[in-house]
Structure formats: C-alpha cells, structure tokens
Amino acid sequence: MEYDAERLKNFWDSIPHEKIEEANRRSRDEHQRQVKAFRDGYANDTCYLCGKNFSTLSKSNPCLHWLLRRCKFKKKDFSKVYNKYGYVNIAAYLRWCANEERPLANINDLKSEQKEGKIISYTIKWKNIEWTFDCSKNDFSGHKGLSIDYPHYHFQMRIDGRQFINFNDFHIPFNDHDLFVLNSSIEHGDIFGHDFGSAGAGMEDAMNFPLDDILEFSGSSSQEEESLYHLSTMIEASGELISGDEIEDIRAEAARTGKTFTYVAKQRLGERASVRTVITPSDSIPDIASRTEHKRR
C-alpha cells in the first residue's frame, strides 16, 4: 500500500480536533481493557489472545505467545505469526511481557543509542530471551529493483544469548495498519504520536520523566542491577564545609526512606550547597542489538 505524505496531511487536517480527541480517548480505553485482560492471563501463564497456556502451540491458530518460547516454537513457525499479526501488535505484546518482569528497564529504545537512519531500533529482554526490532529508512521505503521492494522490518531473537532467529532470516512486511500508524507518527507526531502506552513504555520514556520525579522516586532500589538510572552527584558547599558525618546521615536517610541520595541532599542542604546530578541509563539495561546492512553493489 502506497502512502503519500501530502494525502496523509490532508486527511489529518480534514478531521476536527474534537474528533481526534474522541478517537484518542476511545483508543486509550481499549488499550486499558486489553492490558487488564493481558495481565489477568499473564498471572496464570495464559495468553489473553487465544486463551491457551503459554506452553501450548496450536499449528492451526498461530499466536503471539509462541514468541515466549514456553512451547515448542521453531524458527520456521515465525512466518505464521507475522502473517497473522502486524509489527505494532507483535511489538506491543512483547513489550507488555517485558514490563511485567521489570518495568521500563527491560526495553532499550533509547534514541541516543540508535544508529543513524533507523525508523525502528530497539531490544526487549524478557527472562532468558531478547528480541530486537530493526528497520532502516531503506527497509521502510522498500529495496527498489529487488524482490523485497516492499516496506519491511527485521527481527532477531536470542535465547540464553544463542542464535534462534537472525536479522537476515526474514524480511517481514508491514501490514496496512502498521504503515498507517508509522507514517502518521513520522509525518504528524504532533497530532498522532504513536506509542505503546504505559504498559509498553521503555527507557526512552523513563529518561523523559520529570527530573524531580526521577530524583524523588528512583531511589527505592539499592542494587544497580535493579535500577533504571545511574546517578552521579556532586555537592559543592556554598560557604561552610559539609562534614563527612552529615554526608553519611544523608546516605542513611536516603536508604531508610527509599529516596535518592540527591533528593535528600537537596532537601537537607538547601542553600548551603549546590547539588548537581548527571542522570544516565543504568548499565543493566540490555544493549540494542545491531544489524549490519548489506550495501548494494
């Protein structure tokens, strides 16, 4: 299906603002309904889409839970899955699963870590599995003159760090819904900024939380491997020196209250010191798996 940017713009411009708001509201309501059904099933190792246990594989009814590999899913079965479900649905399901295990930190979709020229590039971790979605601008426009001259993306799946599905195994076509969503988001993100909702949010969302919220609420975990962020804090006294005992008191209060050291330091020291913090993603989030694109001769 061909998408014309001008035609898409005219489409969005023709819709009254209140109609867009109403459509967005209905979409949010439907999203919440599906997330609840998903979580109710997930808690019992049951897929909310097909109603079967995660360990079940029915060849006649391909389902997204196959990708959790709790059943006898094989690489050759993957085409059955993506022929039934589009990119948006596959990605949302895997993101939801990842966030049930470890919210936000299991999804590295940081734009700062994506290679230049990517439309889609992120890695999702869930238990012993990693999935990566990748789509370059060339993939999205289709490789002209080749058999893969249609918009497509690539997918990698690793189990215990070992190869299962490789990027070059499949050129997965976007369906019409995918193309509408992606093109609308690319061309009209101010009107139609597609995301995966709170249940599917990743580290890009986490790094865009308000600074004060990060400082106040991200200190509940003392273990780096459980944290979303790495905080480097520098304290510079404005006048009288700050004693080591007071610094230790601040650390103890932070540990006791679940606040970050930075947040407590700002509260305790006030005008007596300048407290500056550099916030970066935790080293424990997965790396975005990279794909080497083959240049045409």
Secondary structure, DSSP 8 states (H G I E B T S, - for coil): ----HHHHHHHHHTS-HHHHHHHHHHHHHHHHHHHHHHHHHHTTTB-TTT--BTT---TTS--GGGGGTSS---GGGHHHHHHHS-HHHHHHHHHHHHHHHSTTTTEE--GGGS-TTEEEEEEEEETTEEEEEEEEHHHHH--TTSTT-S-EEEEEEEETTEEEE-GGG--EE--HHHHHHHHHHHH-TTT-----TGGG--HHHHTTS-HHHHHHHS-S---GGG-SEEEEEEEEESSS---HHHHHHHHHHHHHHT--HHHHHHHHHGGGEEEEEEEEE-TTS------------
